Amino acid sequence: MTSTRNLLAQVRACTICAPDLPHRPRPVVQLDSHAKILIAGQAPGRKVHETGIAFNDASGERLRSWLGIGTDVFYDPRKIAPVPMGLCFPGSSKGGDLPPRPECAPAWRDQLLAALTRVELTLVIGRYAHDYHFPRPAMSVTERVRAWSKSWPYVVPLPHPSPRNNLWMRRNPWFESELVPRLQERVGDLVGDL
């Protein structure tokens, strides 16, 4: 536990990308070595940056709905570990948030994932996390999510839960009718036995 605490202190003090951020660095990560579910997201958004709480926004509401859990379970670090590819808010452009800073994953990802010794389910959210966790073969987000059963029940690719993806949701109704119920059952099995 002390080594995890020390790692989190180092991560939260990180400033390697400070010159390229629109705000002061504020790494957002929730981690406990007992967590059974890893949420491999992209990077915190503006609201998450302001609060310092992972998925504390509309994307988080949708994600918790997909998982079938409330905030009490989601924010219990012994159950859920949100560890994004980029730990700080990278800024925004006209099309949405910028990609995760490229310095972040090489600096911290291996150490953070090594601290998660009891993970039984990894949820891989969005293009940047897909590219890291599923390097081959290259696929679009839709193709990767549609192929979810190939890595079930240990790794599940998901689209980003952002409201900006409402069109994707309408075009892919199979996601909520086929995958979400299975995902909720799997998550319930993992977080219910602590």
C-alpha positions as a printed NumPy array, in Angstrom:
array([[  0.   ,   0.   ,   0.   ],
       [  2.853,   2.383,   0.786],
       [  4.353,   1.918,  -2.683],
       [  0.96 ,   2.654,  -4.291],
       [  0.588,   5.719,  -2.085],
       [  4.084,   6.884,  -3.071],
       [  3.357,   6.301,  -6.759],
       [  0.141,   8.31 ,  -6.554],
       [  1.984,  11.148,  -4.803],
       [  4.582,  11.197,  -7.59 ],
       [  1.899,  11.122, -10.296],
       [ -0.093,  13.923,  -8.687],
       [  3.061,  16.064,  -8.492],
       [  3.903,  15.505, -12.172],
       [  4.492,  18.571, -14.347],
       [  6.19 ,  17.062, -17.436],
       [  3.615,  18.456, -19.853],
       [  2.999,  21.759, -18.027],
       [  4.356,  23.952, -20.853],
       [  1.83 ,  22.421, -23.274],
       [ -1.286,  22.538, -21.09 ],
       [ -3.866,  25.337, -21.032],
       [ -4.035,  25.134, -17.212],
       [ -1.787,  24.115, -14.373],
       [ -1.304,  20.303, -14.344],
       [ -3.822,  18.415, -12.237],
       [ -3.385,  14.675, -12.795],
       [ -6.639,  12.82 , -12.149],
       [ -6.361,   9.149, -11.249],
       [ -8.071,   6.809,  -8.772],
       [ -6.106,   3.734,  -7.814],
       [ -5.997,   0.996,  -5.206],
       [ -4.176,  -2.298,  -5.607],
       [ -7.403,  -4.158,  -4.734],
       [ -9.449,  -2.701,  -7.628],
       [-11.023,  -5.35 ,  -9.827],
       [-12.037,  -3.055, -12.697],
       [ -9.66 ,  -0.839, -14.644],
       [-11.22 ,   1.933, -16.685],
       [ -8.691,   2.841, -19.365],
       [-10.014,   6.166, -20.581],
       [ -8.533,   8.943, -22.681],
       [ -7.932,  12.123, -20.632],
       [ -9.874,  14.257, -18.16 ],
       [-12.201,  16.874, -19.572],
       [-12.486,  20.458, -18.365],
       [-15.058,  19.712, -15.644],
       [-13.013,  16.771, -14.349],
       [ -9.949,  19.032, -14.299],
       [-11.844,  21.613, -12.244],
       [-13.108,  19.093,  -9.675],
       [-10.223,  16.609,  -9.71 ],
       [-12.772,  13.756,  -9.752],
       [-12.635,  11.184, -12.569],
       [-15.657,  11.038, -14.862],
       [-17.425,  13.744, -12.864],
       [-19.341,  14.929, -15.925],
       [-21.971,  13.869, -18.466],
       [-19.612,  11.219, -19.856],
       [-19.332,   9.732, -16.382],
       [-23.095,   9.651, -15.955],
       [-23.471,   7.704, -19.19 ],
       [-20.574,   5.39 , -18.313],
       [-22.05 ,   4.584, -14.883],
       [-25.369,   3.883, -16.614],
       [-23.658,   1.466, -19.006],
       [-22.018,  -0.256, -16.023],
       [-25.21 ,  -0.34 , -13.966],
       [-23.574,   1.205, -10.892],
       [-23.905,   4.369,  -8.843],
       [-21.326,   6.866,  -7.693],
       [-20.823,   5.017,  -4.391],
       [-19.41 ,   1.995,  -6.237],
       [-17.725,   3.947,  -9.039],
       [-15.733,   6.123,  -6.631],
       [-14.688,   3.265,  -4.359],
       [-11.01 ,   2.819,  -5.34 ],
       [-11.04 ,  -0.747,  -3.987],
       [-13.498,  -1.592,  -6.767],
       [-12.897,   0.757,  -9.702],
       [ -9.638,   2.274, -10.984],
       [-10.103,   4.998, -13.613],
       [ -6.616,   5.41 , -15.125],
       [ -6.729,   7.501, -18.318],
       [ -4.088,   7.53 , -21.045],
       [ -3.397,  11.172, -20.269],
       [ -3.786,  12.185, -16.639],
       [ -4.306,  15.937, -17.17 ],
       [ -6.855,  17.924, -19.168],
       [ -5.12 ,  18.546, -22.519],
       [ -7.28 ,  21.497, -23.561],
       [-10.032,  21.884, -26.148],
       [-10.44 ,  22.659, -29.817],
       [-13.534,  23.382, -31.921],
       [-14.205,  19.647, -32.283],
       [-13.919,  18.786, -28.584],
       [-11.104,  17.995, -26.195],
       [ -7.581,  17.6  , -27.534],
       [ -5.893,  14.171, -27.514],
       [ -4.081,  13.008, -24.369],
       [ -0.586,  14.485, -24.075],
       [  1.928,  12.05 , -25.596],
       [  4.366,  12.351, -22.661],
       [  1.962,  10.957, -20.1  ],
       [  1.502,   7.276, -20.95 ],
       [  5.249,   6.573, -21.424],
       [  6.003,   8.293, -18.114],
       [  3.333,   6.679, -15.917],
       [  1.151,   4.016, -17.545],
       [  3.307,   0.926, -16.94 ],
       [  3.859,   1.857, -13.28 ],
       [  0.169,   2.575, -12.67 ],
       [ -1.001,  -0.638, -14.333],
       [  1.618,  -2.68 , -12.435],
       [  0.109,  -1.393,  -9.176],
       [ -3.247,  -2.929, -10.126],
       [ -2.616,  -6.514,  -9.102],
       [ -6.233,  -7.756,  -8.897],
       [ -7.856,  -6.41 , -12.063],
       [-10.278,  -8.876, -13.635],
       [-11.921,  -6.534, -16.131],
       [-10.431,  -3.73 , -18.217],
       [-12.796,  -1.315, -19.938],
       [-11.01 ,   0.382, -22.829],
       [-12.717,   3.664, -23.717],
       [-12.208,   5.617, -26.912],
       [ -9.711,   5.727, -29.778],
       [ -6.521,   6.575, -27.84 ],
       [ -7.068,   3.878, -25.243],
       [ -8.043,   1.393, -27.986],
       [ -4.807,   2.101, -29.859],
       [ -2.752,   1.444, -26.71 ],
       [ -4.549,  -1.643, -25.42 ],
       [ -5.345,  -3.163, -28.844],
       [ -2.376,  -2.229, -31.05 ],
       [ -3.082,  -4.908, -33.687],
       [ -4.958,  -5.249, -35.892],
       [ -5.817,  -1.62 , -36.494],
       [ -9.583,  -1.093, -36.404],
       [-12.013,   1.769, -36.135],
       [-13.7  ,   2.296, -32.772],
       [-16.924,   0.851, -34.201],
       [-15.173,  -2.257, -35.544],
       [-13.307,  -2.763, -32.281],
       [-16.427,  -2.382, -30.112],
       [-18.419,  -4.635, -32.447],
       [-15.73 ,  -7.315, -31.898],
       [-16.105,  -7.075, -28.094],
       [-16.743, -10.789, -27.643],
       [-13.21 , -11.637, -28.851],
       [-11.673, -10.306, -25.63 ],
       [-14.647, -10.994, -23.334],
       [-14.832, -11.298, -20.31 ],
       [-11.49 ,  -9.703, -19.41 ],
       [-11.126,  -6.74 , -21.754],
       [-14.052,  -4.802, -23.206],
       [-13.631,  -2.049, -25.81 ],
       [-16.157,   0.765, -25.477],
       [-16.937,   3.926, -27.4  ],
       [-16.393,   7.158, -25.533],
       [-19.491,   7.866, -23.402],
       [-19.435,  11.575, -24.317],
       [-22.711,  13.211, -25.345],
       [-20.814,  14.067, -28.556],
       [-21.246,  10.386, -29.438],
       [-25.057,  10.455, -29.466],
       [-25.057,   9.932, -33.245],
       [-22.802,   6.877, -32.829],
       [-25.234,   5.496, -30.258],
       [-28.195,   5.97 , -32.618],
       [-26.321,   4.301, -35.488],
       [-25.249,   1.341, -33.335],
       [-28.291,   0.265, -31.288],
       [-26.759,  -3.219, -30.873],
       [-24.33 ,  -1.683, -28.373],
       [-27.012,  -0.961, -25.763],
       [-29.142,  -4.007, -26.567],
       [-26.352,  -6.623, -26.746],
       [-23.209,  -5.454, -24.962],
       [-24.485,  -3.226, -22.156],
       [-26.617,  -5.915, -20.424],
       [-23.674,  -8.363, -20.467],
       [-21.368,  -5.642, -19.194],
       [-23.715,  -4.755, -16.335],
       [-23.899,  -8.391, -15.29 ],
       [-20.104,  -8.774, -15.366],
       [-19.538,  -5.541, -13.42 ],
       [-22.158,  -6.547, -10.851],
       [-20.406,  -9.88 , -10.288],
       [-17.055,  -8.149,  -9.732],
       [-18.06 ,  -5.262,  -7.474],
       [-20.639,  -7.125,  -5.429],
       [-18.243,  -9.396,  -3.585],
       [-16.1  ,  -6.947,  -1.598]])
